[in-house]
Amino acid sequence: MIATIDFEASGLNGYPIEVGVAIHTPGHDQISVWSSLIRPTAGWLQTMSWDPDAFDVHGIARADLKNAPSAWDVARSLNALLAPCEVAYCDGYAFDRLWLRLLVEECPDPCSFDLQGADRLARRLNIVAGALLPNDADDPVTHRAGPDAERLLRRALTAQHARVTELR
């Protein structure tokens, strides 16, 4: 199985507010997508800020988070979902690893998967890493975690398919 993950946050130096995962099982055409908003913890709200431009980027309002699942519940769901995959790949490793760390710190269970950058996904699939770069004209970034995780995985699988076809 191949999994990609994406986070949306309250700002670049903020806390995670949404996480999305896309999973592909080799031999199947379908990609499964899961996402969840994340209710901020009291500690996050006290120590980190909400960037005034955040809503303009992802369209998620603070009010949307009031009834969202707790960070603890989201972390447990994420662990259960990604444990069979062992690795989740992301295209914003520098930030995603910080937001993942904040999230899993809220859960008593250890993180059940490793987080790696898109360059590692490219190596795993034996494709050029540049194939994973977004082309906003053809495939605009939505800045919503589920669709963006799916977008990265689709780009990877498309590049892998093109490479396999080229080698035939």
KAZIPE-V495756 format. One record per residue. OMEGA is omega in whole degrees, 0 to 359 (* if undefined). D_CENTER is the distance of its C-alpha to the mean C-alpha in whole Angstrom. Layout:
# KAZIPE-V495756
omega = <OMEGA/OMEGA>
d_center = <D_CENTER/D_CENTER>
This chain:
# KAZIPE-V495756
omega = <177/181/172/184/177/177/164/186/179/181/182/177/184/184/180/178/177/174/178/182/172/183/176/175/179/182/178/179/189/171/176/181/177/174/178/167/182/175/182/176/177/179/178/182/180/188/182/186/173/179/180/180/185/181/180/180/187/178/179/179/177/181/178/186/185/180/179/175/179/177/180/180/180/179/179/178/179/177/181/182/188/179/180/182/181/181/171/182/180/179/176/190/184/180/184/180/178/181/175/179/178/182/184/175/181/184/179/180/177/178/186/183/178/176/179/181/181/178/177/175/179/178/180/182/180/178/178/182/179/178/181/180/181/172/189/180/182/190/187/176/181/187/166/193/181/179/180/175/178/180/178/181/178/179/180/181/177/179/179/179/179/180/180/179/180/183/182/*>
d_center = <16/13/9/6/2/2/5/8/11/15/15/15/17/16/14/11/12/9/6/5/5/8/11/14/17/20/23/21/20/18/14/13/10/10/9/11/12/13/17/17/20/23/23/20/22/25/23/21/21/20/20/22/20/17/18/19/16/14/17/16/19/20/22/19/18/21/21/17/17/17/15/17/17/13/13/15/14/10/13/15/13/11/15/16/14/15/12/8/8/6/8/9/10/12/11/7/10/12/10/9/13/14/12/14/17/18/18/21/20/18/15/15/13/13/10/11/11/11/15/15/13/16/19/18/18/21/20/21/18/19/18/14/15/15/18/18/21/21/17/16/13/13/10/9/6/7/9/7/5/9/10/9/10/13/14/14/16/19/19/20/22/24/25/26/28/30/31/33>
